[in-house]
Amino acid sequence: MLTIAGEPTRMRMLCLLFENKQACVHEIAQACDVSIATASHHLQALKEAELVESERVGQTICYCLKLTEFSKYLKPIVCDNYRH
């Protein structure tokens, strides 16, 4: 799980979700300065690792953190190591 979360782009995505609770793929892509396809790829990996959940809102997919016991320990690791 930490290997997946430790990739720099994924760290930015997780930190963004810790700060905003929910964000759509295009918002995440823009904030991380990657294409929508790249963002989707990274988000799928985070979803498969059960770190995030997705919800379809119309034609858009939005993501939020999957709240677990582990996620509360993940925030300082991710957000303290990623500086905006």
N, C-alpha and C positions, 0 to 999 in steps of 0.2 A: 504494500500500500504506500509506504513512504517513497519507494522508488518511483512509483507513478506520480505521486504528489510532488516529488522533488525536482521534476523537470521545470525549468524556469518559466515557460509559458503557462504551464498548469499551475504553478505557484501563484502567478499573477491572477489567473482565473479564480482560484480558490480564495485568495485575499479579496478580490472584488466581490465574490459572493458572501464572504464573511461580513463585508461592509454594507452590502446592499440587500441582503436576504434573497433577492431574486433578480435575475437579469435574462434577457432574451439573447439568442445567439448573435444577432447583429450588434447588440450593445457590447457583448463580451468581446467580439472580434474587433470592434472599433477601439475599445479601451486597451486591448492587448496589442494593437497594431498588427493584426494578422488577418488573413482572408477569412470569410465565413466558412469556407471548406476546411481550412486549417483549424479554426475554432471548433467546428463540429467534430473533427477527428479527435482533438484533445478532450473535448467534453464527453465523447463516447467512451474514451479510456477511463475517465474519472467516474462515469456512470457504471461501467463494468467493474470497477474497483469498489463500488458502492459508497463513493464519497459524495456524489450528487444525485439528485432526482430530476426528472424532466416532466414537463407538462405542456401539452399542446394548447395554445391560445390562438384560435383561428388558424392561420397558416404558419404561425411562428411557434418555435419551440423555446420555452423558457426553462431555466435551470435554477435550482436552489440547492443548498447544502442538505445532505441527508444527516439529520441530527441523530448522532449516536454518542455513546460515552467517549469514543475515540475522537470525534470531531471537536470536542471542547479542548482536547490536548493538542490538536492539530493547528489551531489558530495561532498560538504564539510561535510555533515552529515555522509556519508558512509566512505569516505576516511580518514577523520580526526579521526574517531573512530576506524578505522582498521589500525593497524601498521604492516607493513611487518615483 
